[in-house]
Amino acid sequence: MPKADINKAGWEQSEFPILCETCLGPNPFIRMSKQEFGRSCGTCARPFTVFRWNPGSGARYKTTVICQTCAKVKNVCQTCLLDLEYGLPTQVRDTALAIQNEAPTSDINREYYAQNMENKMEDGNQSLMQVGTRATSAGKEMLKQLARTNPYYKRNRPHICSFFVKGECNRGDECPFRHEKPVENALSQQNIQDRYHGNNDPVARKILANHSEAQGLKPPEDENVVSEVSPLSGAVFEGLAQQTSLFLSSLPASATELSIRTDVINSLPQIPSSQLRSVVHVAKSRCAFINFKDRYSAERAAEAWANGLDMDSERVHVKWGRSKGPSKSATPTAGPSAVPAPA
């Protein structure tokens, strides 16, 4: 740390970057340039030491975009911002392990927060990412299934040539950029802040959605038509209400409505507790309906519980359920069951 100048007291100096195997490249011998205080961190806005290198033949030059303090706080690569242990976006990791994002996003607080984290890491802590007691066996199993163990060097390819897109590139095969047509989709709209803080990351959303579908939790295609079963008469109702319920089965015998609500809130730190509309517990059948206020929260919960939900050291099965009760305009039809059942 440059302590001589008080204006540089919060700036970062380092000798080697924190990188994943993919960004470092397959070549064991690379030439890397170093520039002290070359740019401001993409998350905390503090000047830091910038490293630049070429991962290998046919790859583009890569550079560090966040400081080492921010990388250690989230345990991510300084270049791609993916988790160093699992190779996944932070949103996927935090969703599986139920990690609460405590880093501020405002310009006023993020530099102060980074300085405090750096002071704590000077005591010997290598990373301040605390999993705590919320990490469950279901979440760890989910991460093992999604983890990227092998490097993906295709990610180091050059960017698309902007002149080729316009039809003006005259370099031909000698052009260092790719001659391809860009694909406009959600994955092309990424930024550092969303990737680092795990907010609305399109890559993470795609990974979580594909995994939940593979586990049998594909969201119902029709979001408005809901079939419901009355717990009293067994009649089946069809009404117009948004599908926002998840069905939990095989609950522990000691489960209560309060304990279920507590476990649900603790397992979904990324969803505000105010988005939980109600919990309908059927103790006799050892099942429950978790009703959310909107479809978005229900889908995020389904993605987080793709491998089940742990309650009292028991694995609870999760499926898309039916709503709590029929709408006013619903028309009842005969139904065989007297207990709510999953869709």
Disulfide bonds with the S-S distance in Angstrom:
none
